[in-house]
Amino acid sequence: GQRFGEMEVWALEAYGAAYTLQEILTVKSDDVIGRVKTYEAIIKGTNIPEPGIPESFKVLLKELQSLGLDVRVLRDDDSEVEIMETSEYGETDLNAIIGNDKNFAFEDSESFEKMGFTKQEFDAESEELVDVEEEPSEEEPVFAGESAEDFDEE
């Protein structure tokens, strides 16, 4: 993420740039889930969601709890904020987001093969990665989400 010094934070506070400061201290810093969801919203053209809780704040809470302090985060209406671990946020796979973006999803498996890479899948029974056999195709590579019929032939 992006780091921002204490004096820079004070300067933005003095200018009253609350939204810019919030973005810098969360989405552009260590709010991992918020960053992925923001990127997803930008790609899909939807509204950017509210930023989440930065990892640094979660670490602070864990350190205070390890000292035996019962620390709780409350909203304005005195209801408790449920702070989830990063893994509990659900499906936020950045590769899946990029895979649906036509600007980033150009797949050319031949170039990977030339570099010595192979496609593998995880076999749950043996708990090992297994090579995937793919049939060579004579077709040109197609962007993800498109089919060859989407292009006009001249």
N, C-alpha and C positions, 0 to 999 in steps of 0.2 A: 504494500500500500504506500501511500504518500505520507511523509512525516511533516509535521508542522510545529515550529518552535513556540515556546510560551509567549515570547514578545509579539510574535505574529498573531497569536490568538488574541492577545490584549488589543492589538491594533484593529483587528476585525470587530471586536466587541465595541471599541470606541466609535467605529464607523456605523455601528448598528447593523452589520451584515450577518444577521442571525442565521439565515438559511444557508448562506455560503459557509459559515463556520460549522454548522451542523453537518453539511455535506463533507467538508474536509475532515472533520473529527470522526465520522462514522463510515460512510460509503467509500471514501477515498483513503481511509486508514485501515482499520482492522475489523470492520463489520463484513466478514467474509460472505455470509448469506445475503446481506443487503446489497453487496456489490454484484453478486451473481444475478439477483432478482432485478436490480436496476439495469444491468446489461440486457437481460431478457426482455424487460419492458421497452427498452430503446429499440431493440431489434424488431419486436412485435408491433411497435407503434402504439403502445398503451401507456397509461399514466404510470409514473414512477411511484412505487409504494413507499410508505413511511420507512425511514431507516430503522434498523434493529439495534440491538445492544452490542457495543463493541466488545471484542474478546478481552481487551485490557480491563474493562469494567468487570467482566465475569471472573477474571483472574483475581482482581482485587477482592471481590466477594468471597471467593474460595479461600484466599489468604486470611481474611477476617474470620471466616467460619472455622478455619483451622486453629485460630486462637481461642475458640470457644465462644465467639460472639454470635448471637442469633440475629443475623442481618436480613432484613426483608425490604424489598423495593415496593413502594406503594404508588398508586396513581393519585390523581387529584381527588377522586372520590373515595379514597382510603381502601380501595380494593387492591389486593396483592398482585404484582406482576409475576407471571410464571416465566422464569428464565430457563430456557431450554438449552441443551448442549447443541453444538453445531450439527451433530449427526442426527438429531431429532427433528430437524426442520422439514424433512420429507425430500421430495424429488427436486434437487437443484443441480442437476448435472450440467456443467458448463459445456461439455463436449456435445451433449444432446442439443443444447441451444445453438451452438455454432454449427452443428450438423444440419440444422434446418435453415441456416442462412446461406442463400445462394452465392454470396460473395466469398464464403469461406469453405464451401462444401465440395470443391472440385476434387474428385477422387481419381487418382491415377495410380492404380495398384502396380502397374508395371515399373514405375519409377521406384517404388518401395522394394519390389523384388530385385531390381538391379543393385540396390544398395545392400541386399542380403537379408531384408526383413521378411518374415513370414507371418501369416495370419493365424492366430491361435484363439481357442476358446477354453474356458474353464470347465473341466469335467467334474461334476459334483461327487460322483461315486469314487473316483480315484483321487480326488482333490489335487489334480495336476492340470497343467496347461497342455492341451492337445493340439497338434497342427490341424488346420482345416484345409481339406482338399478342395480347390476351386477349379472349375473347368475353364480353360482359356477361352476368351471370347474374341471375336473378330470385330466387335462393335467399338465405336469411339466412346470415350468416357462421357458420362452424362452427369449433370449437376444433381445433387440430392433433391428429391421432391419433384423432379421433372422426368419426363419420359422422352424417348427419341421422337415420338409423334408430335411433341410440342414445337419442334423446329420445322420451318418451311424448307422443303427441298426444291432446289432450282435446277 
